């Protein structure tokens, strides 16, 4: 992985990183932008296990 690149979406930061030349969005940031107050719960309900990388 590399250093996160930060994008701004409606005054919210959304981080991405490249993994094997593919952009991965930080789920917590995306869930926040979508208005979820409990981002951890939103990610566990809406992201498939195979798509999760976890914090490293």
N, CA, C, O and CB atoms as a CASP TS submission, in Angstrom:
PFRMAT TS
TARGET T0000
AUTHOR 0000-0000-0000
METHOD Language model
MODEL 1
PARENT N/A
ATOM      1  N   UNK     1       0.837  -1.183   0.000  1.00  0.00           N
ATOM      2  CA  UNK     1       0.000   0.000   0.000  1.00  0.00           C
ATOM      3  C   UNK     1       0.875   1.237   0.000  1.00  0.00           C
ATOM      4  O   UNK     1       2.076   1.180   0.263  1.00  0.00           O
ATOM      5  CB  UNK     1      -0.948   0.003   1.206  1.00  0.00           C
ATOM      6  N   UNK     2       0.242   2.348  -0.300  1.00  0.00           N
ATOM      7  CA  UNK     2       0.980   3.599  -0.342  1.00  0.00           C
ATOM      8  C   UNK     2       0.335   4.622   0.583  1.00  0.00           C
ATOM      9  O   UNK     2      -0.608   4.313   1.312  1.00  0.00           O
ATOM     10  CB  UNK     2       1.049   4.138  -1.775  1.00  0.00           C
ATOM     11  N   UNK     3       0.847   5.817   0.543  1.00  0.00           N
ATOM     12  CA  UNK     3       0.306   6.910   1.336  1.00  0.00           C
ATOM     13  C   UNK     3      -1.100   7.248   0.847  1.00  0.00           C
ATOM     14  O   UNK     3      -1.325   7.351  -0.359  1.00  0.00           O
ATOM     15  CB  UNK     3       1.226   8.151   1.262  1.00  0.00           C
ATOM     16  N   UNK     4      -2.042   7.422   1.766  1.00  0.00           N
ATOM     17  CA  UNK     4      -3.404   7.752   1.338  1.00  0.00           C
ATOM     18  C   UNK     4      -3.461   9.068   0.574  1.00  0.00           C
ATOM     19  O   UNK     4      -2.767  10.029   0.908  1.00  0.00           O
ATOM     20  CB  UNK     4      -4.328   7.819   2.543  1.00  0.00           C
ATOM     21  N   UNK     5      -4.293   9.093  -0.447  1.00  0.00           N
ATOM     22  CA  UNK     5      -4.579  10.326  -1.169  1.00  0.00           C
ATOM     23  C   UNK     5      -5.939  10.791  -0.675  1.00  0.00           C
ATOM     24  O   UNK     5      -6.864   9.990  -0.539  1.00  0.00           O
ATOM     25  CB  UNK     5      -4.556  10.121  -2.747  1.00  0.00           C
ATOM     26  N   UNK     6      -6.057  12.070  -0.409  1.00  0.00           N
ATOM     27  CA  UNK     6      -7.285  12.606   0.170  1.00  0.00           C
ATOM     28  C   UNK     6      -8.056  13.395  -0.879  1.00  0.00           C
ATOM     29  O   UNK     6      -7.511  14.267  -1.556  1.00  0.00           O
ATOM     30  CB  UNK     6      -6.971  13.496   1.390  1.00  0.00           C
ATOM     31  N   UNK     7      -9.347  13.062  -0.997  1.00  0.00           N
ATOM     32  CA  UNK     7     -10.271  13.793  -1.851  1.00  0.00           C
ATOM     33  C   UNK     7     -11.282  14.481  -0.948  1.00  0.00           C
ATOM     34  O   UNK     7     -11.579  13.998   0.144  1.00  0.00           O
ATOM     35  CB  UNK     7     -10.976  12.848  -2.884  1.00  0.00           C
ATOM     36  N   UNK     8     -11.800  15.590  -1.398  1.00  0.00           N
ATOM     37  CA  UNK     8     -12.853  16.275  -0.656  1.00  0.00           C
ATOM     38  C   UNK     8     -14.173  16.087  -1.383  1.00  0.00           C
ATOM     39  O   UNK     8     -14.275  16.324  -2.586  1.00  0.00           O
ATOM     40  CB  UNK     8     -12.529  17.783  -0.485  1.00  0.00           C
ATOM     41  N   UNK     9     -15.177  15.659  -0.640  1.00  0.00           N
ATOM     42  CA  UNK     9     -16.518  15.474  -1.181  1.00  0.00           C
ATOM     43  C   UNK     9     -17.478  16.201  -0.261  1.00  0.00           C
ATOM     44  O   UNK     9     -17.682  15.794   0.883  1.00  0.00           O
ATOM     45  CB  UNK     9     -16.891  13.954  -1.315  1.00  0.00           C
ATOM     46  N   UNK    10     -18.060  17.266  -0.755  1.00  0.00           N
ATOM     47  CA  UNK    10     -18.990  18.074   0.035  1.00  0.00           C
ATOM     48  C   UNK    10     -18.426  18.390   1.422  1.00  0.00           C
ATOM     49  O   UNK    10     -19.084  18.150   2.434  1.00  0.00           O
ATOM     50  CB  UNK    10     -20.330  17.351   0.170  1.00  0.00           C
ATOM     51  N   UNK    11     -17.235  18.916   1.461  1.00  0.00           N
ATOM     52  CA  UNK    11     -16.521  19.332   2.670  1.00  0.00           C
ATOM     53  C   UNK    11     -16.154  18.167   3.590  1.00  0.00           C
ATOM     54  O   UNK    11     -15.895  18.379   4.775  1.00  0.00           O
ATOM     55  CB  UNK    11     -17.359  20.321   3.433  1.00  0.00           C
ATOM     56  N   UNK    12     -16.127  16.951   3.066  1.00  0.00           N
ATOM     57  CA  UNK    12     -15.705  15.772   3.827  1.00  0.00           C
ATOM     58  C   UNK    12     -14.500  15.156   3.143  1.00  0.00           C
ATOM     59  O   UNK    12     -14.443  15.076   1.916  1.00  0.00           O
ATOM     60  CB  UNK    12     -16.861  14.733   3.954  1.00  0.00           C
ATOM     61  N   UNK    13     -13.541  14.722   3.942  1.00  0.00           N
ATOM     62  CA  UNK    13     -12.364  14.060   3.379  1.00  0.00           C
ATOM     63  C   UNK    13     -12.654  12.586   3.146  1.00  0.00           C
ATOM     64  O   UNK    13     -13.217  11.910   4.007  1.00  0.00           O
ATOM     65  CB  UNK    13     -11.145  14.226   4.310  1.00  0.00           C
ATOM     66  N   UNK    14     -12.266  12.093   1.977  1.00  0.00           N
ATOM     67  CA  UNK    14     -12.377  10.672   1.647  1.00  0.00           C
ATOM     68  C   UNK    14     -10.988  10.213   1.224  1.00  0.00           C
ATOM     69  O   UNK    14     -10.438  10.691   0.232  1.00  0.00           O
ATOM     70  CB  UNK    14     -13.452  10.407   0.508  1.00  0.00           C
ATOM     71  N   UNK    15     -10.428   9.281   1.990  1.00  0.00           N
ATOM     72  CA  UNK    15      -9.084   8.785   1.701  1.00  0.00           C
ATOM     73  C   UNK    15      -9.147   7.581   0.769  1.00  0.00           C
ATOM     74  O   UNK    15     -10.066   6.765   0.835  1.00  0.00           O
ATOM     75  CB  UNK    15      -8.354   8.413   3.003  1.00  0.00           C
ATOM     76  N   UNK    16      -8.142   7.493  -0.101  1.00  0.00           N
ATOM     77  CA  UNK    16      -7.973   6.325  -0.960  1.00  0.00           C
ATOM     78  C   UNK    16      -6.517   5.890  -0.892  1.00  0.00           C
ATOM     79  O   UNK    16      -5.624   6.691  -0.616  1.00  0.00           O
ATOM     80  CB  UNK    16      -8.399   6.631  -2.433  1.00  0.00           C
ATOM     81  N   UNK    17      -6.298   4.612  -1.148  1.00  0.00           N
ATOM     82  CA  UNK    17      -4.946   4.079  -1.279  1.00  0.00           C
ATOM     83  C   UNK    17      -4.929   3.171  -2.498  1.00  0.00           C
ATOM     84  O   UNK    17      -5.959   2.617  -2.882  1.00  0.00           O
ATOM     85  CB  UNK    17      -4.495   3.308   0.017  1.00  0.00           C
ATOM     86  N   UNK    18      -3.767   3.021  -3.099  1.00  0.00           N
ATOM     87  CA  UNK    18      -3.626   2.094  -4.218  1.00  0.00           C
ATOM     88  C   UNK    18      -3.138   0.752  -3.693  1.00  0.00           C
ATOM     89  O   UNK    18      -2.155   0.682  -2.955  1.00  0.00           O
ATOM     90  CB  UNK    18      -2.650   2.653  -5.290  1.00  0.00           C
ATOM     91  N   UNK    19      -3.833  -0.306  -4.078  1.00  0.00           N
ATOM     92  CA  UNK    19      -3.449  -1.671  -3.743  1.00  0.00           C
ATOM     93  C   UNK    19      -3.400  -2.431  -5.058  1.00  0.00           C
ATOM     94  O   UNK    19      -4.421  -2.606  -5.723  1.00  0.00           O
ATOM     95  CB  UNK    19      -4.452  -2.339  -2.711  1.00  0.00           C
ATOM     96  N   UNK    20      -2.206  -2.881  -5.428  1.00  0.00           N
ATOM     97  CA  UNK    20      -2.017  -3.549  -6.728  1.00  0.00           C
ATOM     98  C   UNK    20      -2.565  -2.705  -7.874  1.00  0.00           C
ATOM     99  O   UNK    20      -3.228  -3.217  -8.777  1.00  0.00           O
ATOM    100  CB  UNK    20      -2.700  -4.927  -6.726  1.00  0.00           C
ATOM    101  N   UNK    21      -2.282  -1.417  -7.826  1.00  0.00           N
ATOM    102  CA  UNK    21      -2.709  -0.451  -8.843  1.00  0.00           C
ATOM    103  C   UNK    21      -4.218  -0.255  -8.923  1.00  0.00           C
ATOM    104  O   UNK    21      -4.715   0.268  -9.921  1.00  0.00           O
ATOM    105  CB  UNK    21      -2.207  -0.883 -10.178  1.00  0.00           C
ATOM    106  N   UNK    22      -4.950  -0.657  -7.905  1.00  0.00           N
ATOM    107  CA  UNK    22      -6.395  -0.466  -7.828  1.00  0.00           C
ATOM    108  C   UNK    22      -6.693   0.498  -6.677  1.00  0.00           C
ATOM    109  O   UNK    22      -6.149   0.333  -5.585  1.00  0.00           O
ATOM    110  CB  UNK    22      -7.142  -1.834  -7.629  1.00  0.00           C
ATOM    111  N   UNK    23      -7.549   1.504  -6.904  1.00  0.00           N
ATOM    112  CA  UNK    23      -7.882   2.412  -5.809  1.00  0.00           C
ATOM    113  C   UNK    23      -8.848   1.753  -4.824  1.00  0.00           C
ATOM    114  O   UNK    23      -9.840   1.143  -5.222  1.00  0.00           O
ATOM    115  CB  UNK    23      -8.491   3.709  -6.358  1.00  0.00           C
ATOM    116  N   UNK    24      -8.546   1.885  -3.557  1.00  0.00           N
ATOM    117  CA  UNK    24      -9.425   1.407  -2.493  1.00  0.00           C
ATOM    118  C   UNK    24      -9.830   2.613  -1.665  1.00  0.00           C
ATOM    119  O   UNK    24      -8.980   3.409  -1.265  1.00  0.00           O
ATOM    120  CB  UNK    24      -8.727   0.309  -1.606  1.00  0.00           C
ATOM    121  N   UNK    25     -11.118   2.751  -1.406  1.00  0.00           N
ATOM    122  CA  UNK    25     -11.625   3.842  -0.593  1.00  0.00           C
ATOM    123  C   UNK    25     -11.668   3.400   0.860  1.00  0.00           C
ATOM    124  O   UNK    25     -11.970   2.244   1.155  1.00  0.00           O
ATOM    125  CB  UNK    25     -13.024   4.292  -1.074  1.00  0.00           C
ATOM    126  N   UNK    26     -11.366   4.320   1.766  1.00  0.00           N
ATOM    127  CA  UNK    26     -11.440   4.021   3.195  1.00  0.00           C
ATOM    128  C   UNK    26     -12.922   4.012   3.575  1.00  0.00           C
ATOM    129  O   UNK    26     -13.610   5.029   3.489  1.00  0.00           O
ATOM    130  CB  UNK    26     -10.622   5.073   4.059  1.00  0.00           C
ATOM    131  N   UNK    27     -13.390   2.838   3.997  1.00  0.00           N
ATOM    132  CA  UNK    27     -14.813   2.628   4.255  1.00  0.00           C
ATOM    133  C   UNK    27     -15.398   3.577   5.279  1.00  0.00           C
ATOM    134  O   UNK    27     -16.524   4.049   5.118  1.00  0.00           O
ATOM    135  CB  UNK    27     -15.038   1.235   4.707  1.00  0.00           C
ATOM    136  N   UNK    28     -14.648   3.864   6.330  1.00  0.00           N
ATOM    137  CA  UNK    28     -15.133   4.778   7.368  1.00  0.00           C
ATOM    138  C   UNK    28     -15.451   6.144   6.772  1.00  0.00           C
ATOM    139  O   UNK    28     -16.466   6.753   7.111  1.00  0.00           O
ATOM    140  CB  UNK    28     -14.092   4.919   8.497  1.00  0.00           C
ATOM    141  N   UNK    29     -14.590   6.621   5.892  1.00  0.00           N
ATOM    142  CA  UNK    29     -14.805   7.925   5.261  1.00  0.00           C
ATOM    143  C   UNK    29     -16.048   7.905   4.377  1.00  0.00           C
ATOM    144  O   UNK    29     -16.848   8.840   4.400  1.00  0.00           O
ATOM    145  CB  UNK    29     -13.576   8.330   4.434  1.00  0.00           C
ATOM    146  N   UNK    30     -16.205   6.841   3.603  1.00  0.00           N
ATOM    147  CA  UNK    30     -17.355   6.731   2.696  1.00  0.00           C
ATOM    148  C   UNK    30     -18.652   6.636   3.498  1.00  0.00           C
ATOM    149  O   UNK    30     -19.641   7.287   3.161  1.00  0.00           O
ATOM    150  CB  UNK    30     -17.206   5.498   1.767  1.00  0.00           C
ATOM    151  N   UNK    31     -18.648   5.827   4.558  1.00  0.00           N
ATOM    152  CA  UNK    31     -19.849   5.694   5.387  1.00  0.00           C
ATOM    153  C   UNK    31     -20.227   7.036   6.021  1.00  0.00           C
ATOM    154  O   UNK    31     -21.410   7.361   6.129  1.00  0.00           O
ATOM    155  CB  UNK    31     -19.629   4.632   6.485  1.00  0.00           C
ATOM    156  N   UNK    32     -19.241   7.801   6.431  1.00  0.00           N
ATOM    157  CA  UNK    32     -19.512   9.126   7.007  1.00  0.00           C
ATOM    158  C   UNK    32     -20.138  10.053   5.976  1.00  0.00           C
ATOM    159  O   UNK    32     -21.103  10.757   6.275  1.00  0.00           O
ATOM    160  CB  UNK    32     -18.222   9.750   7.554  1.00  0.00           C
ATOM    161  N   UNK    33     -19.593  10.057   4.767  1.00  0.00           N
ATOM    162  CA  UNK    33     -20.126  10.899   3.690  1.00  0.00           C
ATOM    163  C   UNK    33     -21.573  10.520   3.378  1.00  0.00           C
ATOM    164  O   UNK    33     -22.395  11.379   3.061  1.00  0.00           O
ATOM    165  CB  UNK    33     -19.255  10.773   2.419  1.00  0.00           C
ATOM    166  N   UNK    34     -21.872   9.226   3.471  1.00  0.00           N
ATOM    167  CA  UNK    34     -23.231   8.757   3.187  1.00  0.00           C
ATOM    168  C   UNK    34     -24.198   9.005   4.341  1.00  0.00           C
ATOM    169  O   UNK    34     -25.391   8.725   4.225  1.00  0.00           O
ATOM    170  CB  UNK    34     -23.206   7.283   2.862  1.00  0.00           C
ATOM    171  N   UNK    35     -23.688   9.527   5.452  1.00  0.00           N
ATOM    172  CA  UNK    35     -24.553   9.924   6.549  1.00  0.00           C
ATOM    173  C   UNK    35     -24.744   8.903   7.651  1.00  0.00           C
ATOM    174  O   UNK    35     -25.597   9.097   8.517  1.00  0.00           O
ATOM    175  CB  UNK    35     -25.849  10.268   6.018  1.00  0.00           C
ATOM    176  N   UNK    36     -23.985   7.829   7.650  1.00  0.00           N
ATOM    177  CA  UNK    36     -24.093   6.837   8.722  1.00  0.00           C
ATOM    178  C   UNK    36     -23.436   7.384   9.982  1.00  0.00           C
ATOM    179  O   UNK    36     -22.288   7.827   9.945  1.00  0.00           O
ATOM    180  CB  UNK    36     -23.440   5.488   8.304  1.00  0.00           C
ATOM    181  N   UNK    37     -24.156   7.355  11.089  1.00  0.00           N
ATOM    182  CA  UNK    37     -23.568   7.825  12.346  1.00  0.00           C
ATOM    183  C   UNK    37     -22.710   6.740  12.986  1.00  0.00           C
ATOM    184  O   UNK    37     -21.722   7.042  13.656  1.00  0.00           O
ATOM    185  CB  UNK    37     -24.669   8.269  13.320  1.00  0.00           C
ATOM    186  N   UNK    38     -23.083   5.479  12.784  1.00  0.00           N
ATOM    187  CA  UNK    38     -22.301   4.356  13.298  1.00  0.00           C
ATOM    188  C   UNK    38     -21.604   3.705  12.104  1.00  0.00           C
ATOM    189  O   UNK    38     -22.123   2.761  11.508  1.00  0.00           O
ATOM    190  CB  UNK    38     -23.212   3.315  14.076  1.00  0.00           C
ATOM    191  N   UNK    39     -20.432   4.218  11.765  1.00  0.00           N
ATOM    192  CA  UNK    39     -19.745   3.756  10.551  1.00  0.00           C
ATOM    193  C   UNK    39     -19.311   2.304  10.655  1.00  0.00           C
ATOM    194  O   UNK    39     -19.348   1.578   9.661  1.00  0.00           O
ATOM    195  CB  UNK    39     -18.534   4.627  10.271  1.00  0.00           C
ATOM    196  N   UNK    40     -18.903   1.871  11.835  1.00  0.00           N
ATOM    197  CA  UNK    40     -18.471   0.478  12.009  1.00  0.00           C
ATOM    198  C   UNK    40     -19.626  -0.480  11.716  1.00  0.00           C
ATOM    199  O   UNK    40     -19.438  -1.487  11.034  1.00  0.00           O
ATOM    200  CB  UNK    40     -17.937   0.248  13.444  1.00  0.00           C
ATOM    201  N   UNK    41     -20.802  -0.176  12.222  1.00  0.00           N
ATOM    202  CA  UNK    41     -21.982  -1.004  11.973  1.00  0.00           C
ATOM    203  C   UNK    41     -22.355  -0.976  10.490  1.00  0.00           C
ATOM    204  O   UNK    41     -22.691  -2.011   9.916  1.00  0.00           O
ATOM    205  CB  UNK    41     -23.169  -0.524  12.831  1.00  0.00           C
ATOM    206  N   UNK    42     -22.298   0.193   9.877  1.00  0.00           N
ATOM    207  CA  UNK    42     -22.633   0.308   8.453  1.00  0.00           C
ATOM    208  C   UNK    42     -21.706  -0.546   7.604  1.00  0.00           C
ATOM    209  O   UNK    42     -22.154  -1.214   6.671  1.00  0.00           O
ATOM    210  CB  UNK    42     -22.558   1.771   7.998  1.00  0.00           C
ATOM    211  N   UNK    43     -20.422  -0.530   7.919  1.00  0.00           N
ATOM    212  CA  UNK    43     -19.467  -1.327   7.145  1.00  0.00           C
ATOM    213  C   UNK    43     -19.697  -2.816   7.352  1.00  0.00           C
ATOM    214  O   UNK    43     -19.598  -3.593   6.402  1.00  0.00           O
ATOM    215  CB  UNK    43     -18.032  -0.963   7.531  1.00  0.00           C
ATOM    216  N   UNK    44     -20.001  -3.224   8.574  1.00  0.00           N
ATOM    217  CA  UNK    44     -20.218  -4.656   8.814  1.00  0.00           C
ATOM    218  C   UNK    44     -21.491  -5.141   8.130  1.00  0.00           C
ATOM    219  O   UNK    44     -21.569  -6.307   7.744  1.00  0.00           O
ATOM    220  CB  UNK    44     -20.293  -4.941  10.321  1.00  0.00           C
ATOM    221  N   UNK    45     -22.481  -4.281   7.972  1.00  0.00           N
ATOM    222  CA  UNK    45     -23.739  -4.667   7.328  1.00  0.00           C
ATOM    223  C   UNK    45     -23.684  -4.611   5.799  1.00  0.00           C
ATOM    224  O   UNK    45     -24.360  -5.392   5.129  1.00  0.00           O
ATOM    225  CB  UNK    45     -24.848  -3.776   7.818  1.00  0.00           C
ATOM    226  N   UNK    46     -22.889  -3.698   5.245  1.00  0.00           N
ATOM    227  CA  UNK    46     -22.984  -3.419   3.815  1.00  0.00           C
ATOM    228  C   UNK    46     -21.754  -3.774   2.985  1.00  0.00           C
ATOM    229  O   UNK    46     -21.788  -3.654   1.761  1.00  0.00           O
ATOM    230  CB  UNK    46     -23.271  -1.999   3.631  1.00  0.00           C
ATOM    231  N   UNK    47     -20.672  -4.208   3.624  1.00  0.00           N
ATOM    232  CA  UNK    47     -19.458  -4.554   2.878  1.00  0.00           C
ATOM    233  C   UNK    47     -19.209  -6.052   3.028  1.00  0.00           C
ATOM    234  O   UNK    47     -19.123  -6.569   4.142  1.00  0.00           O
ATOM    235  CB  UNK    47     -18.222  -3.725   3.382  1.00  0.00           C
ATOM    236  N   UNK    48     -19.093  -6.741   1.894  1.00  0.00           N
ATOM    237  CA  UNK    48     -18.827  -8.179   1.912  1.00  0.00           C
ATOM    238  C   UNK    48     -17.464  -8.464   2.528  1.00  0.00           C
ATOM    239  O   UNK    48     -16.530  -7.675   2.386  1.00  0.00           O
ATOM    240  CB  UNK    48     -18.899  -8.760   0.491  1.00  0.00           C
ATOM    241  N   UNK    49     -17.362  -9.591   3.208  1.00  0.00           N
ATOM    242  CA  UNK    49     -16.122  -9.981   3.876  1.00  0.00           C
ATOM    243  C   UNK    49     -14.936  -9.990   2.916  1.00  0.00           C
ATOM    244  O   UNK    49     -13.837  -9.574   3.284  1.00  0.00           O
ATOM    245  CB  UNK    49     -16.281 -11.354   4.510  1.00  0.00           C
ATOM    246  N   UNK    50     -15.152 -10.457   1.697  1.00  0.00           N
ATOM    247  CA  UNK    50     -14.060 -10.535   0.720  1.00  0.00           C
ATOM    248  C   UNK    50     -13.554  -9.160   0.288  1.00  0.00           C
ATOM    249  O   UNK    50     -12.454  -9.042  -0.252  1.00  0.00           O
ATOM    250  CB  UNK    50     -14.515 -11.309  -0.499  1.00  0.00           C
ATOM    251  N   UNK    51     -14.356  -8.121   0.525  1.00  0.00           N
ATOM    252  CA  UNK    51     -13.963  -6.764   0.142  1.00  0.00           C
ATOM    253  C   UNK    51     -13.332  -5.977   1.287  1.00  0.00           C
ATOM    254  O   UNK    51     -12.878  -4.849   1.091  1.00  0.00           O
ATOM    255  CB  UNK    51     -15.163  -6.015  -0.375  1.00  0.00           C
ATOM    256  N   UNK    52     -13.301  -6.561   2.469  1.00  0.00           N
ATOM    257  CA  UNK    52     -12.734  -5.868   3.625  1.00  0.00           C
ATOM    258  C   UNK    52     -11.246  -6.150   3.718  1.00  0.00           C
ATOM    259  O   UNK    52     -10.797  -7.276   3.507  1.00  0.00           O
ATOM    260  CB  UNK    52     -13.443  -6.293   4.925  1.00  0.00           C
ATOM    261  N   UNK    53     -10.490  -5.111   4.038  1.00  0.00           N
ATOM    262  CA  UNK    53      -9.052  -5.267   4.227  1.00  0.00           C
ATOM    263  C   UNK    53      -8.669  -5.084   5.681  1.00  0.00           C
ATOM    264  O   UNK    53      -7.640  -5.606   6.110  1.00  0.00           O
ATOM    265  CB  UNK    53      -8.291  -4.278   3.361  1.00  0.00           C
ATOM    266  N   UNK    54      -9.448  -4.374   6.438  1.00  0.00           N
ATOM    267  CA  UNK    54      -9.125  -4.114   7.835  1.00  0.00           C
ATOM    268  C   UNK    54      -8.068  -3.041   7.971  1.00  0.00           C
ATOM    269  O   UNK    54      -7.421  -2.658   6.996  1.00  0.00           O
ATOM    270  CB  UNK    54      -8.661  -5.380   8.513  1.00  0.00           C
ATOM    271  N   UNK    55      -7.899  -2.563   9.187  1.00  0.00           N
ATOM    272  CA  UNK    55      -6.870  -1.548   9.418  1.00  0.00           C
ATOM    273  C   UNK    55      -5.527  -2.232   9.583  1.00  0.00           C
ATOM    274  O   UNK    55      -5.418  -3.321  10.147  1.00  0.00           O
ATOM    275  CB  UNK    55      -7.201  -0.683  10.664  1.00  0.00           C
ATOM    276  N   UNK    56      -4.521  -1.565   9.079  1.00  0.00           N
ATOM    277  CA  UNK    56      -3.171  -2.143   9.136  1.00  0.00           C
ATOM    278  C   UNK    56      -2.188  -1.126   9.611  1.00  0.00           C
ATOM    279  O   UNK    56      -0.999  -1.424   9.724  1.00  0.00           O
ATOM    280  CB  UNK    56      -2.743  -2.679   7.781  1.00  0.00           C
TER
END
